Amino acid sequence: MFFRAKKGQKSGGGAPHTSDPASNRAGTLQSRQWDSWRRSAQKVTRAWNAWLAADGDKRPELFGCYVRALTEEEPAAAELERMLHLGARGRRA
């Protein structure tokens, strides 16, 4: 499932901006990682939908595209998880 900003709101989270440069850099890095994962996940969705809609002759090729998209999405998800985990640890300290 994909989430979009509500009408009139900016996308990219909702975390307040602080005057702490290190905090802002971490937030920007997390935002970039989030965007990277989201693009990868959208690619998976497009590949899956293309495979579902394909005729019999194209299905094997498009299934391969789906598997490749999943393979690309996995490290993006793992990196996002790592970044979020590091951010949570930093907030607890």
Backbone as CSV, one residue per row, in Angstrom:
resi,resn,N_x,N_y,N_z,CA_x,CA_y,CA_z,C_x,C_y,C_z
1,MET,0.839,-1.159,0.000,0.000,0.000,0.000,0.894,1.235,0.000
2,PHE,0.508,2.243,-0.743,1.290,3.457,-0.844,0.505,4.595,-0.220
3,PHE,1.207,5.473,0.422,0.581,6.586,1.099,1.007,7.878,0.426
4,ARG,0.082,8.761,0.305,0.364,10.078,-0.252,-0.007,11.124,0.783
5,ALA,0.592,12.288,0.627,0.250,13.388,1.520,-1.198,13.795,1.264
6,LYS,-1.872,14.199,2.319,-3.235,14.684,2.174,-3.206,16.003,1.435
7,LYS,-4.317,16.322,0.821,-4.416,17.554,0.057,-4.008,18.744,0.922
8,GLY,-3.117,19.550,0.406,-2.660,20.726,1.132,-1.461,20.482,2.036
9,GLN,-1.004,19.223,2.114,0.164,18.908,2.934,1.326,18.550,2.032
10,LYS,2.516,18.828,2.510,3.709,18.433,1.775,3.996,16.980,2.071
11,SER,4.543,16.276,1.080,4.947,14.890,1.319,6.324,14.886,1.948
12,GLY,6.729,13.700,2.431,8.069,13.566,2.967,8.100,13.475,4.473
13,GLY,7.049,13.019,5.043,7.096,12.805,6.480,6.231,13.778,7.219
14,GLY,6.692,14.383,8.179,5.949,15.254,9.040,6.780,15.513,10.271
15,ALA,7.999,15.018,10.234,8.894,15.258,11.349,9.239,16.735,11.376
16,PRO,9.205,17.338,12.533,9.526,18.759,12.612,10.994,19.004,12.281
17,HIS,11.238,20.117,11.641,12.611,20.497,11.330,13.210,21.151,12.559
18,THR,14.423,20.818,12.835,15.104,21.405,13.978,16.275,22.221,13.478
19,SER,16.857,22.980,14.383,18.024,23.770,14.014,19.306,22.956,14.134
20,ASP,19.203,21.704,14.573,20.368,20.835,14.717,20.771,20.296,13.344
21,PRO,21.944,20.701,12.797,22.347,20.253,11.459,22.457,18.741,11.338
22,ALA,22.952,18.067,12.384,23.078,16.605,12.315,21.705,15.963,12.210
23,SER,20.750,16.479,12.950,19.388,15.953,12.904,18.772,16.180,11.527
24,ASN,18.995,17.358,10.960,18.473,17.653,9.626,19.096,16.747,8.570
25,ARG,20.404,16.493,8.680,21.067,15.601,7.715,20.495,14.197,7.827
26,ALA,20.294,13.711,9.044,19.741,12.375,9.244,18.337,12.303,8.675
27,GLY,17.545,13.347,8.898,16.187,13.373,8.355,16.182,13.373,6.839
28,THR,17.106,14.120,6.246,17.212,14.156,4.786,17.632,12.803,4.242
29,LEU,18.581,12.162,4.923,19.036,10.845,4.503,17.900,9.829,4.595
30,GLN,17.141,9.870,5.685,16.001,8.965,5.826,14.961,9.239,4.754
31,SER,14.732,10.495,4.453,13.759,10.861,3.424,14.195,10.330,2.060
32,ARG,15.471,10.463,1.763,15.983,9.935,0.489,15.849,8.419,0.423
33,GLN,16.157,7.758,1.539,16.053,6.307,1.570,14.599,5.873,1.431
34,TRP,13.701,6.591,2.076,12.267,6.322,1.954,11.833,6.455,0.494
35,ASP,12.249,7.528,-0.163,11.896,7.740,-1.574,12.470,6.638,-2.453
36,SER,13.698,6.223,-2.170,14.316,5.149,-2.943,13.527,3.855,-2.802
37,TRP,13.167,3.513,-1.561,12.377,2.300,-1.357,11.013,2.414,-2.027
38,ARG,10.395,3.572,-1.912,9.063,3.749,-2.492,9.097,3.584,-4.012
39,ARG,10.120,4.142,-4.660,10.258,3.960,-6.113,10.437,2.483,-6.456
40,SER,11.239,1.781,-5.663,11.452,0.347,-5.889,10.154,-0.429,-5.709
41,ALA,9.406,-0.109,-4.668,8.137,-0.796,-4.411,7.128,-0.512,-5.520
42,GLN,7.124,0.693,-6.034,6.218,1.029,-7.135,6.598,0.253,-8.398
43,LYS,7.891,0.072,-8.606,8.355,-0.721,-9.740,7.873,-2.163,-9.618
44,VAL,7.898,-2.705,-8.400,7.388,-4.057,-8.156,5.903,-4.118,-8.518
45,THR,5.153,-3.138,-8.075,3.713,-3.105,-8.350,3.440,-3.028,-9.847
46,ARG,4.174,-2.161,-10.536,3.975,-2.046,-11.995,4.321,-3.351,-12.699
47,ALA,5.411,-3.985,-12.288,5.818,-5.248,-12.916,4.783,-6.336,-12.647
48,TRP,4.272,-6.400,-11.441,3.244,-7.392,-11.094,1.988,-7.169,-11.931
49,ASN,1.548,-5.925,-12.014,0.344,-5.625,-12.793,0.540,-5.909,-14.279
50,ALA,1.726,-5.641,-14.793,2.012,-5.943,-16.196,1.963,-7.453,-16.429
51,TRP,2.518,-8.216,-15.496,2.489,-9.668,-15.623,1.049,-10.188,-15.576
52,LEU,0.250,-9.650,-14.660,-1.143,-10.092,-14.559,-1.931,-9.800,-15.831
53,ALA,-1.642,-8.676,-16.462,-2.405,-8.257,-17.639,-1.872,-8.846,-18.943
54,ALA,-0.749,-9.531,-18.903,-0.078,-9.986,-20.123,-0.763,-11.193,-20.751
55,ASP,-0.569,-11.299,-22.062,-0.989,-12.486,-22.800,-0.016,-13.617,-22.482
56,GLY,-0.389,-14.825,-22.837,0.401,-16.006,-22.534,1.843,-15.949,-23.007
57,ASP,2.084,-15.414,-24.200,3.443,-15.386,-24.744,4.374,-14.463,-23.972
58,LYS,3.847,-13.389,-23.431,4.663,-12.394,-22.728,4.818,-12.686,-21.239
59,ARG,4.004,-13.573,-20.704,3.993,-13.793,-19.258,5.348,-14.242,-18.688
60,PRO,6.059,-15.177,-19.293,7.359,-15.572,-18.711,8.359,-14.406,-18.642
61,GLU,8.404,-13.619,-19.701,9.317,-12.474,-19.724,8.928,-11.450,-18.646
62,LEU,7.649,-11.162,-18.537,7.193,-10.176,-17.568,7.295,-10.688,-16.135
63,PHE,7.180,-11.995,-15.950,7.397,-12.538,-14.614,8.866,-12.360,-14.212
64,GLY,9.760,-12.532,-15.175,11.180,-12.274,-14.915,11.414,-10.827,-14.515
65,CYS,10.710,-9.891,-15.158,10.814,-8.477,-14.785,10.324,-8.261,-13.360
66,TYR,9.258,-8.955,-12.996,8.718,-8.853,-11.635,9.732,-9.362,-10.608
67,VAL,10.338,-10.495,-10.891,11.327,-11.062,-9.969,12.532,-10.125,-9.839
68,ARG,12.972,-9.539,-10.943,14.093,-8.583,-10.885,13.719,-7.353,-10.062
69,ALA,12.485,-6.884,-10.217,12.040,-5.727,-9.432,12.027,-6.062,-7.939
70,LEU,11.581,-7.270,-7.605,11.617,-7.702,-6.202,13.048,-7.759,-5.679
71,THR,13.937,-8.249,-6.508,15.349,-8.361,-6.129,15.956,-6.986,-5.876
72,GLU,15.542,-5.986,-6.649,16.036,-4.621,-6.445,15.382,-3.960,-5.232
73,GLU,14.139,-4.320,-4.952,13.413,-3.697,-3.847,13.913,-4.178,-2.487
74,GLU,14.341,-5.408,-2.423,14.738,-5.996,-1.136,15.858,-5.213,-0.441
75,PRO,16.972,-4.891,-1.111,18.006,-4.126,-0.409,17.558,-2.706,-0.062
76,ALA,16.688,-2.119,-0.894,16.173,-0.778,-0.575,15.345,-0.829,0.707
77,ALA,14.537,-1.875,0.860,13.734,-2.035,2.074,14.634,-2.284,3.285
78,ALA,15.658,-3.095,3.113,16.571,-3.390,4.214,17.319,-2.134,4.649
79,GLU,17.744,-1.318,3.703,18.453,-0.085,4.040,17.524,0.903,4.742
80,LEU,16.287,1.000,4.286,15.326,1.869,4.953,15.095,1.394,6.386
81,GLU,14.934,0.100,6.559,14.739,-0.445,7.900,15.937,-0.119,8.796
82,ARG,17.136,-0.260,8.254,18.345,0.044,9.011,18.377,1.513,9.404
83,MET,18.051,2.400,8.467,18.056,3.834,8.742,17.020,4.187,9.807
84,LEU,15.843,3.604,9.711,14.800,3.887,10.692,15.192,3.369,12.070
85,HIS,15.827,2.205,12.091,16.278,1.646,13.360,17.340,2.543,13.997
86,LEU,18.290,3.019,13.190,19.321,3.922,13.710,18.707,5.219,14.212
87,GLY,17.708,5.718,13.480,17.038,6.953,13.896,16.298,6.769,15.212
88,ALA,15.656,5.620,15.386,14.932,5.344,16.626,15.905,5.245,17.788
89,ARG,17.049,4.628,17.561,18.054,4.526,18.638,18.571,5.898,19.022
90,GLY,18.761,6.756,18.035,19.253,8.109,18.300,18.255,8.933,19.102
91,ARG,16.965,8.734,18.864,15.953,9.492,19.604,15.847,9.026,21.048
92,ARG,16.171,7.746,21.300,16.103,7.218,22.667,17.280,7.687,23.527
93,ALA,18.377,8.025,22.869,19.589,8.383,23.623,19.473,9.747,24.260
